[in-house]
Amino acid sequence: MATKSQPPKYRDATLSSLNAAVEALNLVKELASVTPAKAVFGTVSIILTMIRVSFPLVCIERLEDETDIGHDDQ
């Protein structure tokens, strides 16, 4: 039972961190005065957003893999 309650907490904390990072990068991008820096911050923000969107799917897939392993032993 303990393993089933840990992934949502881990997932929520990770998503919260990703949200904060994306918001910070967007703010820095707006405040940056150098054009190449704006491009870099924008690109990194997009990459983190893509990770944030796909992260819940990875967690679900990993949880399913862990539960499948337990059933294979029986």
BASE-508148 format. One line per field, with one value per residue: residue in one letter; x, y, z of N, C-alpha, C in turn. Coordinates in nm, 4 decimals. Each point is the difference from the previous one (the first is absolute). Layout:
N
marlo	(A_...)
nX	(X_...)
nY	(Y_...)
nZ	(Z_...)
caX	(X_...)
caY	(Y_...)
caZ	(Z_...)
cX	(X_...)
cY	(Y_...)
cZ	(Z_...)
***
This chain:
74
marlo	(M_A_T_K_S_Q_P_P_K_Y_R_D_A_T_L_S_S_L_N_A_A_V_E_A_L_N_L_V_K_E_L_A_S_V_T_P_A_K_A_V_F_G_T_V_S_I_I_L_T_M_I_R_V_S_F_P_L_V_C_I_E_R_L_E_D_E_T_D_I_G_H_D_D_Q)
nX	(0.0805_0.1148_0.0260_-0.1272_0.0298_0.1164_-0.0358_-0.1250_0.0560_0.0725_-0.1068_-0.0752_0.0978_0.0140_-0.1302_-0.0050_0.1068_-0.0544_-0.1162_0.0649_0.0668_-0.1117_-0.0663_0.1016_0.0088_-0.1310_0.0102_0.1007_-0.0724_-0.1047_0.0770_0.0360_0.1159_0.0628_-0.0104_0.1282_0.0103_-0.0771_0.0737_0.1090_-0.0391_-0.0392_0.1137_0.0712_-0.0716_0.0141_0.1283_0.0088_-0.0674_0.0782_0.1007_-0.0480_-0.0271_0.1185_0.0371_-0.1257_0.0171_0.1184_-0.0563_-0.1026_0.0798_0.0767_-0.1082_-0.0477_0.1218_-0.0004_-0.1255_0.0377_0.1091_-0.0783_-0.0749_0.1150_0.0305_-0.1276)
nY	(-0.1196_-0.0045_-0.0955_-0.0300_0.0370_-0.0565_-0.0708_0.0097_-0.0229_-0.0978_-0.0451_0.0241_-0.0467_-0.0980_-0.0162_0.0143_-0.0779_-0.0820_0.0151_-0.0085_-0.1020_-0.0446_0.0283_-0.0504_-0.1001_-0.0058_0.0161_-0.0855_-0.0758_0.0375_-0.0270_-0.1035_0.0630_-0.1153_0.0218_-0.0383_0.0769_0.0894_-0.0254_0.0040_0.1046_0.0494_-0.0410_0.0368_0.1105_-0.0021_-0.0288_0.0875_0.0792_-0.0420_0.0148_0.1179_0.0157_-0.0512_0.0732_0.0447_0.0017_0.0545_0.0780_0.0169_0.0173_0.0759_0.0590_0.0025_0.0421_0.0799_0.0269_0.0122_0.0542_0.0578_0.0185_0.0299_0.0359_0.0259)
nZ	(0.0000_0.0652_-0.0881_0.0246_0.1246_-0.0259_-0.1073_0.0492_0.1180_-0.0499_-0.0631_0.1067_0.0753_-0.0854_-0.0140_0.1310_0.0094_-0.0879_0.0622_0.1152_-0.0516_-0.0543_0.1107_0.0682_-0.0852_0.0056_0.1304_0.0100_-0.0808_0.0720_0.1041_-0.0741_-0.0085_0.0111_-0.1289_-0.0093_0.1075_-0.0601_-0.1080_0.0747_0.0711_-0.1163_-0.0565_0.1054_-0.0019_-0.1320_0.0148_0.1006_-0.0814_-0.0989_0.0827_0.0372_-0.1272_-0.0306_0.1037_0.0076_-0.1310_0.0218_0.0921_-0.0799_-0.1054_0.0779_0.0492_-0.1242_-0.0380_0.1071_-0.0282_-0.1269_0.0463_0.0879_-0.1084_-0.0611_0.1242_-0.0120)
caX	(-0.0805_0.0847_0.0495_-0.1066_-0.0199_0.1177_0.0084_-0.0700_0.0721_0.1189_-0.0459_-0.0456_0.1161_0.0749_-0.0771_0.0084_0.1338_0.0036_-0.0801_0.0776_0.1126_-0.0524_-0.0388_0.1222_0.0637_-0.0802_0.0254_0.1359_-0.0024_-0.0586_0.0894_0.1307_0.0167_0.0809_-0.0860_0.0313_-0.0415_-0.1451_-0.0243_0.0387_-0.0987_-0.1243_0.0168_0.0028_-0.1362_-0.0800_0.0424_-0.0540_-0.1448_-0.0212_0.0260_-0.1105_-0.1193_0.0158_0.0402_-0.1024_-0.0095_0.1146_-0.0283_-0.1035_0.0616_0.0934_-0.0797_-0.0550_0.1097_0.0313_-0.1064_0.0081_0.1128_-0.0482_-0.0923_0.0732_0.0609_-0.0995)
caY	(0.1196_0.1184_0.0348_0.0639_0.1373_0.0810_0.0626_0.1282_0.1057_0.0257_0.0616_0.1354_0.0827_0.0192_0.0905_0.1322_0.0512_0.0315_0.1214_0.1129_0.0221_0.0579_0.1376_0.0778_0.0194_0.0958_0.1314_0.0384_0.0275_0.1329_0.1009_-0.0045_0.1049_-0.0545_-0.0826_-0.1436_-0.0522_-0.0187_-0.1216_-0.1156_-0.0165_-0.0456_-0.1399_-0.0833_0.0021_-0.0916_-0.1369_-0.0348_-0.0149_-0.1315_-0.0998_0.0101_-0.0601_-0.1448_-0.0613_-0.0871_-0.1240_-0.0820_-0.0518_-0.1036_-0.1150_-0.0616_-0.0659_-0.1212_-0.0960_-0.0539_-0.0910_-0.1171_-0.0846_-0.0757_-0.1043_-0.1018_-0.0947_-0.0925)
caZ	(0.0000_0.0087_-0.1328_-0.0762_0.0441_-0.0279_-0.1319_-0.0154_0.0698_-0.0817_-0.1239_0.0297_0.0311_-0.1235_-0.0851_0.0610_-0.0303_-0.1426_-0.0185_0.0514_-0.0908_-0.1236_0.0310_0.0212_-0.1305_-0.0765_0.0583_-0.0375_-0.1435_-0.0173_0.0562_-0.0673_-0.1010_-0.1087_-0.0846_0.0066_0.1306_-0.0069_-0.0781_0.0824_0.1073_-0.0624_-0.0407_0.1205_0.0531_-0.0833_0.0310_0.1323_-0.0149_-0.0617_0.1052_0.0956_-0.0606_-0.0139_0.1263_0.0598_-0.0775_0.0387_0.1348_-0.0112_-0.0654_0.0948_0.1028_-0.0611_-0.0142_0.1318_0.0412_-0.0880_0.0476_0.1151_-0.0437_-0.0762_0.0937_0.0549)
cX	(0.0851_0.0498_-0.1073_-0.0213_0.1189_0.0006_-0.0804_0.0715_0.1233_-0.0385_-0.0433_0.1165_0.0809_-0.0727_0.0032_0.1350_0.0125_-0.0796_0.0772_0.1162_-0.0458_-0.0388_0.1222_0.0700_-0.0771_0.0222_0.1383_0.0061_-0.0551_0.0951_0.1350_0.0063_0.0807_-0.0856_0.0360_-0.0411_-0.1500_-0.0337_0.0314_-0.1027_-0.1330_0.0059_-0.0028_-0.1385_-0.0899_0.0353_-0.0556_-0.1514_-0.0334_0.0223_-0.1151_-0.1251_0.0110_0.0302_-0.1091_-0.0149_0.1131_-0.0246_-0.1020_0.0595_0.0936_-0.0764_-0.0603_0.1072_0.0338_-0.1065_-0.0007_0.1106_-0.0458_-0.0927_0.0692_0.0575_-0.0993_-0.0308)
cY	(0.1265_0.0421_0.0672_0.1446_0.0896_0.0625_0.1294_0.1157_0.0399_0.0734_0.1440_0.0934_0.0291_0.0954_0.1426_0.0648_0.0384_0.1267_0.1234_0.0334_0.0656_0.1457_0.0894_0.0277_0.0994_0.1422_0.0510_0.0345_0.1401_0.1104_0.0071_0.1076_-0.0478_-0.0992_-0.1485_-0.0630_-0.0252_-0.1287_-0.1243_-0.0240_-0.0493_-0.1465_-0.0937_-0.0067_-0.0959_-0.1450_-0.0445_-0.0176_-0.1353_-0.1112_-0.0011_-0.0680_-0.1514_-0.0705_-0.0861_-0.1327_-0.0950_-0.0622_-0.1126_-0.1259_-0.0729_-0.0761_-0.1288_-0.1066_-0.0646_-0.0984_-0.1254_-0.0947_-0.0852_-0.1133_-0.1100_-0.1089_-0.1055_-0.1119)
cZ	(0.0000_-0.1377_-0.0841_0.0418_-0.0329_-0.1397_-0.0158_0.0698_-0.0799_-0.1275_0.0240_0.0285_-0.1262_-0.0937_0.0535_-0.0302_-0.1469_-0.0300_0.0438_-0.0932_-0.1300_0.0229_0.0184_-0.1336_-0.0858_0.0506_-0.0406_-0.1490_-0.0271_0.0471_-0.0711_-0.1080_-0.1202_-0.0795_0.0032_0.1334_0.0025_-0.0743_0.0816_0.1090_-0.0550_-0.0379_0.1204_0.0629_-0.0774_0.0314_0.1351_-0.0047_-0.0620_0.1023_0.0990_-0.0535_-0.0054_0.1317_0.0641_-0.0743_0.0355_0.1376_-0.0053_-0.0612_0.0952_0.1088_-0.0546_-0.0162_0.1336_0.0465_-0.0868_0.0445_0.1180_-0.0392_-0.0780_0.0916_0.0490_-0.0940)
***
